[in-house]
Each structure stands twice: as C-alpha cells, then as structure tokens.
Amino acid sequence: MDAKDQMDLKAQEIIRQTRAKISGLDEYSKDMMFREARSFNGWTDKPVSAAQLRDIYDLMKLCPTSSNACPIRIKFVCSDNAKKILEPILFEPNRAKTMQAPAVAIFGNDYAFYDHDVFLTPHRPGAISKRMTENPELIPDWAMRNGTLQSAYFILAVRAVGLDAGPMQGLNKKAADDVYWAGTKVKTNFICSIGHGDETTVFKKLPRFDFAEVCEIL
Ligand SMILES: Cc1cc2nc3c(=O)[nH]c(=O)nc-3n(C[C@H](O)[C@H](O)[C@H](O)COP(=O)(O)O)c2cc1C
C-alpha cells in the first residue's frame, strides 16, 4: 500500500471516530448557528482578539470548495488607521456601524486561484491550472462560486466561536480593489463586521420561504 493510501485510511479513521462521538448539533447549537443567529448592525465595546480571528479562519478554511480551489483572501481591518482608510469606501448607510465594529473582514476572490494547485491538489499537480488556462471562461465562475461559499462558511465560523457577524456588500468594490488588492488578481466580494453584537441594533426577522415553496423532492 502506498503512502497516499495510508493517508486516505487515516482520514477515514478520523471521520469514523468523530461520528462515533457526535451525530449532530444539539438544539442550543442549532439556535446559535442558525435559528436565533442574526445579522448585526451595531456592536458593543467588547474587543475581538487576533486569536479569535485566527480561530474563525482555521474553521472556515476546512470547508469544501471545487477541487479545493480555496480562492478567498481576507484583510482584517481592526486598527483606527485601517478603519480610516476603509471609511470612505463604504456606502453611507453602512459607514457608522462598520466604523464601530471591532473587526471588519474584507473578502476578496483570487482570480489566479489556480496558481496554487500544486499545493492545494498535490494528488493532481497542475491539473486545475491546465484546465483554467485552456478554459479561461471558467475562472470568474469558479472564483465567485467558491469565494462566496468560503465567505458564507466564514459567517458560520464567526457564530461557532461565539461572535456575531454583520455581512455587507454596500461598498465601492473598485475602490476596495485598489486599496486592498493592488497588483494582484483578487477582486473584492463583500465585507463582514465581526464582534459582540449589540442586540438593540437587530431588526425584525424577515420572512423565509417554506420548504414546499422552493424545494422539491424528486
Ligand atoms: C452578501 C450580503 C450582503 C449584505 N449587504 C448588506 C449591506 O450592504 N448593508 C446592510 O445593512 N446589510 C447587508 N446585509 C445584511 C442582510 O440584509 C441580512 O443578512 C439579511 O436581511 C438577513 O438578516 P438576519 O441574518 O438578521 O436574518 C447583507 C448580507 C449579505 C449576506
């Protein structure tokens, strides 16, 4: 048996052991992650540490993307100086609440994601870059699909570490590209404030479609 097969077997054992310990989230955890979690529009003074931002990233990075493309790139805006640079880029309705947040993640999608395929897909080195080079029309689709997936995983990871998220797309993305991603092929997707949400800033919950309205079991 070669080394690769040994690694597959080890991975299978790890998931087997995890499933033996837990078969699903408890009801409180589902409340925290989904049912009662909200998008916040204001923040308490309680800070967010660099260690917490790392914890969020370290959970998010493990979630799936197509061929492990992992196109998300993130700038965490935390200092007063960094916030001053972000402020004029935000659309006015998002400005005050974003400046108040302890941390703001700028999500970018790297349209050169395939440059890293030797590292990210070592079992098929070069295969994704060959495919993207031969079919460049696939690149924006892959970058946006997988970068947005990772951004969504990020929001759930924020909740999983006991913090709150406030996602926003209301900013000048071209200006953000120039500030945060100059000289790269990264394009701004959206941003997300992170902190301890101030409950007084939560709006009434908006309706969602019921299962039968948008789902069909075939
Ligand atoms: C990608 C994305 C972009 C958003 N953009 C904005 C925005 O620019 N400004 C804003 O106030 N809220 C924004 N929101 C917040 C949504 O309005 C909010 O998440 C949605 O109404 C659900 O709220 P809930 O999580 O409290 O149920 C955005 C959310 C997402 C996921």
The ligand as a Tripos MOL2 file, in Angstrom:
@<TRIPOS>MOLECULE
LIG
   31    33     1     0     0
SMALL
NO_CHARGES

@<TRIPOS>ATOM
      1 C1        -23.7950   39.2480    0.9490 C.3       1 LIG1
      2 C2        -24.5860   40.1280    1.8890 C.ar      1 LIG1
      3 C3        -24.6050   41.4970    1.6670 C.ar      1 LIG1
      4 C4        -25.2980   42.3230    2.5560 C.ar      1 LIG1
      5 N1        -25.2090   43.6900    2.3890 N.ar      1 LIG1
      6 C5        -25.7190   44.4960    3.3340 C.ar      1 LIG1
      7 C6        -25.4680   45.8970    3.2800 C.ar      1 LIG1
      8 O1        -24.7740   46.4200    2.4010 O.2       1 LIG1
      9 N2        -25.9890   46.6590    4.2690 N.ar      1 LIG1
     10 C7        -26.7380   46.1380    5.2870 C.ar      1 LIG1
     11 O2        -27.1820   46.8920    6.1590 O.2       1 LIG1
     12 N3        -26.9810   44.8120    5.3660 N.ar      1 LIG1
     13 C8        -26.4750   43.9840    4.4190 C.ar      1 LIG1
     14 N4        -26.6570   42.6280    4.5150 N.ar      1 LIG1
     15 C9        -27.4370   42.0880    5.6410 C.3       1 LIG1
     16 C10       -28.7200   41.3960    5.1850 C.3       1 LIG1
     17 O3        -29.7110   42.3350    4.9060 O.3       1 LIG1
     18 C11       -29.1400   40.4270    6.2930 C.3       1 LIG1
     19 O4        -28.1080   39.4710    6.4450 O.3       1 LIG1
     20 C12       -30.4380   39.7160    5.9620 C.3       1 LIG1
     21 O5        -31.5180   40.6200    5.9270 O.3       1 LIG1
     22 C13       -30.7410   38.6250    6.9680 C.3       1 LIG1
     23 O6        -30.7780   39.1340    8.2690 O.3       1 LIG1
     24 P1        -30.7610   38.1290    9.5230 P.3       1 LIG1
     25 O7        -29.4580   37.3580    9.4170 O.co2     1 LIG1
     26 O8        -30.7450   39.0170   10.7400 O.co2     1 LIG1
     27 O9        -31.9400   37.2590    9.4250 O.co2     1 LIG1
     28 C14       -26.0150   41.7710    3.6470 C.ar      1 LIG1
     29 C15       -25.9840   40.3820    3.8330 C.ar      1 LIG1
     30 C16       -25.2830   39.5670    2.9870 C.ar      1 LIG1
     31 C17       -25.2270   38.0770    3.2610 C.3       1 LIG1
@<TRIPOS>BOND
     1     1     2 1
     2     2     3 ar
     3     2    30 ar
     4     3     4 ar
     5     4     5 ar
     6     4    28 ar
     7     5     6 ar
     8     6     7 ar
     9     6    13 1
    10     7     8 2
    11     7     9 ar
    12     9    10 ar
    13    10    11 2
    14    10    12 ar
    15    12    13 ar
    16    13    14 ar
    17    14    15 1
    18    14    28 ar
    19    15    16 1
    20    16    17 1
    21    16    18 1
    22    18    19 1
    23    18    20 1
    24    20    21 1
    25    20    22 1
    26    22    23 1
    27    23    24 1
    28    24    25 2
    29    24    26 1
    30    24    27 1
    31    28    29 ar
    32    29    30 ar
    33    30    31 1
@<TRIPOS>SUBSTRUCTURE
     1 LIG1         1 GROUP 0 **** ****
